[in-house]
């Protein structure tokens, strides 16, 4: 079944989206030859952060460029990683004189194109570039094979914490190590109640039947290990959260940040009811919540789905997570922080 979307020419979706988005937030971002860059560049001598990703997951990643977050986002076609030459352009645009960290979500196209981009830049003599492969989706590979897992909504925590670390003046090596540290303390599991559609073709993505829920969903609408009848919000959390807790494992005495990601068309009402149960289960397990974040971050068009992410934090990573940041769609201002300039 085709789904109607209010667009102009299908081939112009990404370009027109970027043009409109940048026009709406000129104080935070601007377009530079198809790259989304900070309107006010980071101070010289600080590490630049770059991400390249397929479009169609907004506000990721165009909404996470700005002070305390990314320096450059390299948007690719719908659900397709940007090519090596475009990614190389983004890396050069993010260079502030202290090196560039390229954050790569663990999908085959993203990884391959990042490797090729870095090879090209090395040939050009730009050597102060490192990459970090990131993953968090526990359904995509078993425990013990974490390096084979997909990147999904939980990479949110890497972006925020490493963004603050780079803004504070950490070195390139330290930023890469921090990204790995946060990655290794983060676990995500996603679910969906309905299929979505490709914004260009309008064709349905996924094969989920009416009245079903699928647990273990990829960021491109893959429905994972099968579907079952829709249950209550509490039942869904009770099926998902123990798997997350056991995977790291998270244990009594741990402190976590929680993300309940809206994958597209979930309401705040639903997300809040889901978080209510998460809070109850974590409390019973002796796991305390430092902060929670509910809302759209990594979407799959109009998918009626959500992701639960737990990120174990310590005093250093809590301070970095609480640091002020300002993207076009996501702002972090905590009671103890000052507004970013």
N, C-alpha and C positions, 0 to 999 in steps of 0.2 A: 504494500500500500504506500503510495506517495504521500508525503507530508508537505503541506504548503508552508513556505517560509517567505518572509517579506524582504526580498532582496531586489537587486537590479539584474545585471548580467551575471550568470553563474561564474564565468571566468574571472570576474572582477571582485569576487567576494573578499578575498584577503586584502587586496590593495585598498578597497573602499572602506573596509573595517578599520584598517590601520590609519587611514587618513582621518576618518571621523573620530576615532579614539584619541589620537594625538591632538586633534583640534579641540577636544573637550577638556583636556588636561594640560594646557601649554605650560603651566608653571612647574610641572613635574617631568614630562617627557616631550620628546620631539622625534620626528622622523628624519633619518639621514640615509638616503639611498636604500630605503626598504628596511633599515635597522631601527629598532626602538631604543633610543638612548636617553640618558638623563638630560634634562633641560639645563641643569647646572652641574657641570662635571665634578667628579670627586677631586679632592685636593691632590696636587702632584706628590709623588712619592708613596702612594697607597696602592695596594693590590687591586686590580680590576677584576670584576666578576662577570662572566658571560654564560648565557644559556642559549642553546638553539633547540627549537622544538616545532613540531607540526602545529599548525593552527587548528582551531576547532575546539580548544579546551579552555577558552577564556573564562575568567580573567587570567589564568596561567597562559603564558608568562608575561604578557604585555602589562598586566597590572602590578607586577613585582619589580619594575624598574624605577629606581629613585633612591634618595638618601637612605642608607642603611640596608639596601637591597642590591639588586643587580645594577651594573653599569650599562649593560647592553643585552637586549634580547634579539635573537636572530630568528624571525618567524619564517617557517617553511610553509609549503602548501597544506591544504587540509589533511590532517592526520599523517603528514609526511615530513621527515626531518629535512632541514635546509641542506643544500649541497655544500661540499667542502669549500668552494671558493667564497661563497657567501658567509660561511662561518668564519673563514680566515679574515674576511673584511671586518666582521664583528669583533674578533680578537684584537685586531690592530686598533680599532676604534676605542677599545676599553683600556688600552695601555696608558697608564699614568706614570710610568717610569719605575714601577716596583714589580713588574711582572703581571701575568694574567692567569687566573684560574678558570678553566673551562669545566662547567658542571654538566655532566652527561647522564641523562636518564637511561637506564639499562634496557634499551631496545636496539635491535640489530642495526637498523638504519642510522640511528643517532650515534651509536658507537663507531660504526665504520666511517661515517662522514667526519666525525671528530678526529679519528686517527689520521685520515687523509689530509685534513686541514692542518694538523700539527706537523705532518711531514712536509707539506708545502711551505709552511712558515719557517721550518728549520732550514730548508733549502735557501730561503730568503735571508737567513742569518738572524731571525728573531727566535732566540733560544729561551728567553725567560717566560716560558709558557708551560703550565702543567695542567693535566686533566684529572678528574676524579669520576669514577663510574659509581652511580648511586642506585640503590634498590631498596625496597621495603615491603613488597607485596608477598605475604606469606603463602598465598594460595598457588603461586606460580612455580615454586620449587620447594622441596622438603627441607626441614631443618637440617643443617649440616651442608647444604648446598646453597647457601645464601647468595653467593656470587652469581648464580643463575637466575635469580629472581628479577622480576620487572620493577621498574620505577613506577610509582603511583602517587597518590595524594600526599603520603607522608613525607615526601621530599620537601614539602612546605617548611619543615623544621630546619632542614639544612640551609635553605635559602635565607631564612630569617636569622639564624644564629651565625652563620658564616658571613652574612651581609654585615652584621654588627661588628664582627671580628675584624673584617677588612677595613671597615670605616674607622675602627679604633687604631689602625696602624699595624696590624699583625703582618708578618712576613708571608711570602708566597707559600713556603713550605709549611708554616704553621696553619695557614688557611686550609691547605689540602688535608692536613692531619685532623683539623677540627671537623671538616666535612666528613671524613671517614669515621670519626668518633661519634658524631651525631647519627650518621647512617646506621652504625652498628648498634645504636640504642633505640632504633625506631622500627616499629612494626605496624603494618596496615592490612586490613581486610575490608573488601568492598562487597556490596550487594545491590541488586536492582529489582524493581517491580515491573519494569517495562522496557521495551526496545526504544532505540532512538533512530534518527534518520540521517543520512549523509546530506549536508547542506547544499551540495551541488546537484546530485542526482535526485534527491528526495526519497531515495529508496531506503527501506527499513534495514537497520543493522541489528543483528541478533535474531534469535528464534524463540524468544520467551513467549509462552502462551498466556492468555488472559487468566488472572487470578493466581499467578505463580510468582515466586521470588527465587532468584538465583544468587547464591553466595559464592564469592570468588570470581569477581568480574574485573576484566582488564579495562584500561583507559580508552580503548577503542570499541567498547561494547561487547567484547568476548564474554560469553556467559559461563565460563569456567566449568566446574564439575557437575553441572546439572541443576535442575529446578525442582521445587517442591511447592505445595499449596501455600499461599500467603497466610501468615499467622499474625499475631499481634506484634506491636513494637517491642514489648518486653521479651517475647519469645525470640524475635530476631536477634536482639542483643545477647540473650542468653545462649544462643547458638554460636555467636561470633566472638564475643569478648573472652570467654575462656580459652579459645584457640590463640588469641593474641597474647594473653597473659602467659600461657604455657610456652610460647615459642621462644621468647628471649632467654630465660623466663623472667617476668617481672615478679617480684616477691614482696612480702610484707615489709614495710619500712621504706620501700622505693617511693620516689616522688616523680610524677609524670606531668607532661603537658598533653592535652587531649585535643584532637581535631575531629570534628564531625563534619565531613565535607559533603556539600550538596552537589551531586553529580549532574544536576541539570534542573529538574522541575520539582524537587522536594520543597515543601513549605517550611517556614521557620517553626510552625506549629509541630510538624513531624520531627524536625531535627531536635527541638527542645524536649519532646517526649522521649526520643531516643537517648539524649544526653542524661535525662532524669534517671533512666535505668542504668546507664554506664556509671554514673556517680554512685548509685546504690551498690552496685557489684564491686566497684573498686574500694569503696569504704568497707564493705564486708571482708574484702581480701587484705585489708591493711595497707592499701596503696593510696597515697594522698595525691591530690591534684593541685599543681601549682597554678596553672591557668588553663582555661578551655577556650576554644575558638570554634564557632558554629557558622557555617555559611558556604557560599560557592567559592571554591578555589580552583580545583582542576575538574572541569566539567566535560561531559561527553554529549554535547548538544543538549537535547531536551530529555535526556535519560532520567527516568524516575528512580534514581538510585542514590546511594550514600556510601561513604567510606568511614570507618572508624580507625583512627591512628593513635597509638600511644608512643610517646617519646620520653624515655627516662632521662631526667635532668639532675645536675648537681649544682653546687653554688655558682660555679663559673658559667655554665650554660644557661642557668636561670637568669643571671645578670645580662647575658648577651640576648636572650630571648626577650627580656623586658626593655631592652634599649629602644629608644624611639626610632621609628622608620616611617617612610612615607612613599607608598606607591600610588598609582592612579586609582586602584581599587581597594588597596589594603593599607590601613594605617595602624601603627602601634603607638599608642600613647597610654602608658600605665600611670597609676596614681603617683608613683615615685619618680617618673621621668619627665624631662623637659621636652617641649616640642622641638622637632628637627627644623633646622633652618634651610 
